[in-house]
């Protein structure tokens, strides 16, 4: 299949030849919020591909890991009250369904600021966070969460076994989709888990992205957008079997995947139900992704037209939430300070910076409250309910709230 000038690469998961089916153009590091414009700002071509062998949606090119995850990483999960509740429920669900009692040893990959593991730590349960970004790992440690600064893989698993023993559960949340070498992760997980142990992770779900045309789920960190059939193929080749699935509302639509070593645990009926639904909706067909490309282009035009019309009407426009996902929207749609006056964010490390690539000022929430615009772009649309509940009595009803999504209704 030839579309424009496409590069032929190999699938990161199964080494099958793949071709990009579209490009989002030159894209900066999504979380590279800067104090001033850089002369040498890094860009890469962000182009997704679909593997017709293992059915995995993935980026053809991704920046090196240390460019994205480092001591100045600008994402802290515990700043969202919704996510605090979600991770407490996640932890309790794991203990209710997969606890091994006195043998419990919980390991979390990409544990960020310890927001989930804290729930195990507070119960005195043996645990370990494996987090590559030092600044967020330090926050976790300050909250009493045992955390090591490292990337996880097979070699790391051997060190953990030597120091702590085998794990009863390995958890991750919005992390697995970040890791290019899933084969090394799978080998490490299989090695680290005891015989009845489970590997549980949740990530943005391909089905939700295709349905909503939420292409902003694609950015440098998200090298994959998973489906049940893709993760079953990837981890199944390393001795795992998919035993449970749980759709989630987080991140605009996610899926929780539960794996066990083959033959060790019962497979829940929902697994076959969701896989059959994915196949009936063409998740294993290239034509589905060509349609997604067309929908992205229509969404881009719609979003730009809305902003241009607002500016032509002399309206003030501001963004709400300087998210990683907003970097994709702004750069793909070619939207800069000429169309958006500023973006408000509550994260101190992002305030008084410029957005990656397009250099829109990011200002404090206090500034936003003192300078309410005529149009608010909700970049943090996946937290819409939490944000609207917070703002509904504070902001004039005549203010227009919008998103870039063509099929997402904001309930004000």
C-alpha positions in Angstrom: 0.0 0.0 0.0 1.6 3.3 -1.1 0.6 6.6 0.3 2.9 9.5 -0.5 6.5 8.7 0.3 6.4 6.0 3.0 9.2 4.4 4.8 9.3 0.6 5.2 10.3 -0.5 8.7 9.9 -3.5 11.0 7.2 -3.9 13.6 8.7 -3.3 17.0 6.8 -6.3 18.4 7.2 -9.0 15.8 9.7 -7.7 13.2 7.2 -7.9 10.4 7.7 -5.3 7.7 5.4 -2.3 8.2 4.6 0.9 6.3 3.4 4.2 7.7 -0.2 5.0 6.5 -0.1 8.7 7.4 2.1 11.4 9.0 1.3 14.0 11.7 4.3 15.9 10.4 7.3 17.2 12.4 6.6 16.9 16.1 8.6 18.1 19.1 9.0 16.3 22.5 5.5 16.5 24.0 6.6 17.5 27.5 9.5 19.8 26.5 8.0 23.0 27.9 10.7 25.6 27.7 11.4 28.9 29.4 12.4 30.5 26.1 12.6 29.5 22.5 15.4 27.1 21.6 17.6 27.5 18.5 18.0 23.8 18.2 14.6 22.5 19.3 14.3 18.8 18.5 11.6 17.5 16.1 10.9 14.1 14.6 8.5 12.9 12.0 5.5 11.4 13.9 4.1 8.7 11.6 2.0 5.7 12.7 1.9 2.3 11.1 -0.2 -0.8 11.4 1.3 -4.3 11.5 -0.8 -6.8 9.5 0.8 -9.7 11.4 0.4 -8.9 15.1 -2.2 -6.1 14.5 -0.3 -3.5 16.5 -0.7 0.2 16.0 2.6 1.9 16.5 4.9 4.9 15.7 7.5 4.3 13.0 10.0 6.6 14.7 10.3 7.5 18.4 12.9 9.7 20.2 15.4 8.1 22.5 14.0 7.3 26.0 16.2 9.7 27.9 14.9 12.6 25.8 11.4 12.0 27.1 12.0 10.6 30.7 14.5 12.4 32.8 15.0 14.5 36.0 12.8 17.3 34.7 9.8 15.2 33.6 6.8 17.4 33.8 4.0 15.0 34.7 2.8 14.2 38.2 -0.2 11.9 38.5 -1.2 12.9 42.1 -2.1 16.4 41.0 -5.4 15.0 39.7 -8.0 14.2 42.4 -9.7 11.9 39.8 -6.6 9.9 39.3 -6.0 9.6 43.0 -9.4 8.0 43.3 -8.8 5.9 40.2 -5.5 4.5 41.5 -6.9 3.7 44.9 -9.7 1.7 43.3 -7.2 0.0 41.0 -5.0 -1.0 44.0 -8.0 -2.3 45.9 -9.3 -4.2 42.8 -5.9 -5.9 42.5 -5.9 -7.0 46.1 -9.6 -8.2 45.9 -9.0 -10.3 42.8 -5.3 -11.3 42.7 -3.9 -11.1 46.2 -1.7 -14.0 47.3 -1.9 -13.1 51.0 1.5 -13.3 52.7 3.2 -13.9 49.4 2.1 -10.5 48.0 4.9 -8.5 46.5 3.7 -5.7 44.2 5.9 -4.2 41.5 4.8 -1.2 39.5 6.5 -0.2 36.2 6.7 3.5 35.6 5.4 4.2 39.1 5.6 8.0 38.7 5.1 9.9 41.9 3.9 6.8 43.8 0.2 7.6 43.6 -0.8 3.9 43.2 1.8 2.1 45.2 1.1 4.4 48.1 -2.1 2.4 48.6 -0.1 -0.8 49.1 2.6 0.9 51.2 -0.1 2.2 53.6 -1.3 -1.3 54.1 2.2 -2.5 54.9 2.3 -4.6 51.7 5.7 -5.4 50.2 6.2 -3.3 47.0 8.6 -1.7 44.7 8.3 1.1 42.1 10.5 1.1 39.0 10.5 4.7 37.7 13.0 6.1 35.2 12.4 9.8 35.9 14.3 10.8 39.0 12.3 13.9 39.9 8.9 12.1 40.1 10.6 9.1 41.8 11.8 11.4 44.6 8.2 12.5 45.2 7.2 8.9 45.5 10.0 8.2 48.0 8.9 11.3 50.0 5.4 9.6 50.3 6.9 6.4 51.7 6.9 4.4 48.5 9.9 2.2 47.9 11.2 3.3 44.5 14.2 2.6 42.3 15.2 4.9 39.4 15.5 2.5 36.5 14.0 1.3 33.3 12.5 -2.2 33.6 13.6 -5.2 31.5 14.9 -8.7 31.7 18.2 -7.7 33.4 16.3 -5.5 35.9 14.0 -8.4 36.7 17.0 -10.5 37.8 18.2 -7.7 40.1 14.8 -7.4 41.7 14.6 -11.2 42.3 18.0 -11.1 43.9 17.1 -8.2 46.2 13.4 -8.9 46.9 12.3 -12.2 45.5 9.6 -13.0 42.9 6.5 -10.8 42.5 2.9 -11.7 42.9 1.8 -8.9 40.6 3.4 -6.5 38.2 1.3 -3.4 37.6 1.5 -0.5 35.2 -0.8 2.4 34.2 -0.4 4.4 31.0 3.2 3.1 30.8 3.4 0.0 28.7 2.4 2.0 25.6 5.6 4.0 26.1 8.0 1.2 25.9 9.4 0.3 22.4 10.9 -3.1 23.4 7.9 -5.0 24.7 9.6 -8.3 24.2 12.2 -7.4 26.8 9.4 -6.3 29.1 7.5 -9.6 28.6 10.7 -11.6 29.3 11.4 -9.6 32.4 7.8 -9.9 33.6 7.7 -13.6 33.1 11.0 -14.1 34.9 10.0 -11.9 37.8 6.4 -13.3 38.5 5.9 -16.3 40.6 3.8 -19.1 39.1 0.4 -17.7 40.0 1.5 -14.1 39.5 -0.3 -11.6 37.2 0.8 -8.9 34.9 -1.8 -6.1 34.8 -1.6 -2.9 32.8 -3.9 -0.3 31.5 -3.3 2.1 28.5 -5.3 4.2 26.1 -7.5 1.9 24.1 -7.4 1.7 20.3 -11.2 1.3 20.0 -11.8 4.6 21.9 -9.2 6.5 19.8 -10.7 5.3 16.5 -14.3 6.0 17.6 -13.6 9.5 19.0 -10.8 10.4 16.5 -8.8 11.3 19.5 -5.5 11.4 17.6 -3.9 13.4 20.4 -3.4 10.0 22.2 -0.5 9.7 19.7 2.6 11.5 20.8 6.3 10.7 21.3 5.8 8.8 24.5 2.9 6.6 23.1 4.8 4.4 20.7 1.8 2.0 20.8 -2.0 2.3 21.0 -3.1 -1.1 22.0 -6.0 -3.4 21.3 -6.8 -6.7 22.9 -5.7 -8.6 19.8 -2.4 -6.8 19.6 -1.4 -7.4 23.3 -2.6 -11.0 23.1 -0.2 -11.6 20.2 2.7 -9.7 21.8 2.6 -11.2 25.3 1.3 -14.5 24.1 4.5 -15.2 22.4 6.3 -15.1 25.7 4.3 -17.6 27.7 1.5 -15.4 28.8 -2.2 -15.6 28.1 -4.8 -12.8 28.3 -7.2 -13.8 31.2 -9.3 -10.7 31.8 -10.2 -7.3 30.3 -11.7 -4.2 31.9 -12.7 -1.1 29.9 -11.8 2.1 31.8 -12.8 5.8 31.4 -9.4 7.2 32.2 -7.3 9.1 29.5 -10.4 9.4 27.3 -10.9 5.6 27.1 -8.5 2.9 28.3 -8.4 -0.8 28.7 -7.1 -2.8 31.6 -5.3 -6.0 30.5 -4.6 -9.0 32.8 -2.1 -11.6 31.9 -1.1 -14.8 33.7 1.3 -17.6 32.8 -0.3 -20.0 30.4 -2.6 -22.6 32.2 -2.3 -21.0 35.6 -5.6 -19.0 35.8 -9.0 -19.2 34.2 -9.8 -17.0 31.2 -12.8 -14.7 31.7 -15.6 -14.7 29.1 -15.2 -10.9 28.4 -11.8 -11.7 26.7 -13.4 -13.5 23.8 -16.3 -11.0 23.7 -14.0 -8.0 23.2 -11.7 -9.7 20.8 -14.7 -10.8 18.6 -15.9 -7.2 18.7 -12.5 -5.8 17.6 -12.4 -8.2 14.7 -15.9 -7.3 13.6 -14.9 -3.6 13.7 -11.9 -4.2 11.5 -9.1 -3.7 14.1 -7.1 -6.2 12.0 -7.7 -4.5 8.7 -5.6 -1.8 7.0 -8.7 -0.1 5.6 -9.7 0.9 9.2 -6.6 3.0 9.6 -6.9 4.7 6.2 -10.4 5.8 7.4 -8.8 7.0 10.6 -6.4 9.1 8.6 -9.2 10.7 6.7 -11.1 11.4 9.9 -8.0 13.1 11.4 -7.7 15.4 8.4 -11.3 16.4 8.7 -10.9 17.0 12.4 -7.9 19.2 11.8 -9.8 21.3 9.3 -12.7 21.7 11.7 -10.6 22.7 14.6 -8.6 25.3 12.6 -11.8 26.7 11.2 -13.3 27.2 14.7 -10.2 29.1 15.9 -9.9 31.2 12.8 -13.6 32.2 13.1 -13.2 33.1 16.7 -10.1 35.3 16.0 -11.9 36.9 13.0 -14.7 37.8 15.5 -12.1 39.4 17.8 -12.7 36.8 20.5 -10.1 35.9 23.1 -9.1 32.2 23.1 -7.2 30.3 25.7 -6.4 26.6 26.4 -7.2 24.7 29.5 -4.5 22.1 30.4 -1.0 22.2 28.8 -1.1 18.4 28.3 1.3 16.1 26.5 -1.6 15.5 24.1 -2.0 19.2 23.3 1.5 19.1 21.7 0.2 16.8 19.0 -3.0 18.9 18.4 -1.1 22.2 18.2 1.7 21.0 15.9 -0.5 18.8 13.7 -3.1 21.6 13.2 -0.4 24.3 12.9 -1.9 26.4 15.7 0.3 28.9 17.5 0.0 32.2 19.5 -1.8 33.8 16.5 -4.8 31.7 17.3 -4.5 30.9 21.0 -3.5 33.7 23.5 -2.3 31.4 26.3 -2.8 28.0 27.9 -3.6 27.7 31.6 -2.1 24.9 33.7 -1.9 24.1 37.4 1.4 22.3 37.2 4.1 24.7 38.6 6.9 23.2 36.4 4.9 24.1 33.3 3.9 27.6 34.3 5.7 30.6 32.6 6.9 28.4 29.8 6.3 28.0 26.1 4.6 25.0 24.5 6.8 22.6 22.5 7.0 23.5 18.9 4.4 26.3 18.7 5.6 28.4 21.7 2.2 29.4 23.1 2.6 30.9 26.6 1.7 28.6 29.5 0.4 30.7 32.4 -0.9 29.9 35.9 -4.4 29.0 36.8 -4.6 32.2 38.8 -3.9 34.2 35.6 -6.6 32.3 33.8 -9.2 33.1 36.6 -8.4 36.8 36.2 -8.5 36.7 32.4 -11.3 34.4 31.5 -11.4 34.2 27.6 -14.4 34.2 25.3 -13.4 30.7 24.1 -11.8 27.9 26.2 -10.2 25.0 24.5 -10.3 22.0 26.8 -7.0 20.2 26.0 -7.5 18.1 29.1 -10.7 16.8 27.7 -10.2 13.3 29.3 -10.7 15.1 32.7 -13.8 16.9 31.4 -16.2 15.9 34.1 -13.8 16.8 36.9 -12.9 20.2 35.3 -16.5 21.2 34.4 -17.7 20.3 37.9 -14.9 22.6 39.3 -15.6 25.5 36.9 -19.3 25.5 36.2 -20.2 28.0 39.0 -17.2 30.2 38.4 -17.2 30.9 34.7 -19.8 32.8 32.8 -22.3 30.6 31.0 -21.7 32.6 27.8 -18.1 31.4 27.6 -17.7 28.8 24.9 -16.0 25.5 25.8 -14.6 23.5 22.8 -12.4 20.5 22.1 -10.6 19.4 19.0 -12.7 16.2 18.9 -15.4 16.0 16.3 -17.4 13.3 18.2 -17.0 14.4 21.8 -19.8 16.3 23.5 -18.9 18.6 26.4 -21.7 18.4 29.0 -21.7 21.8 30.7 
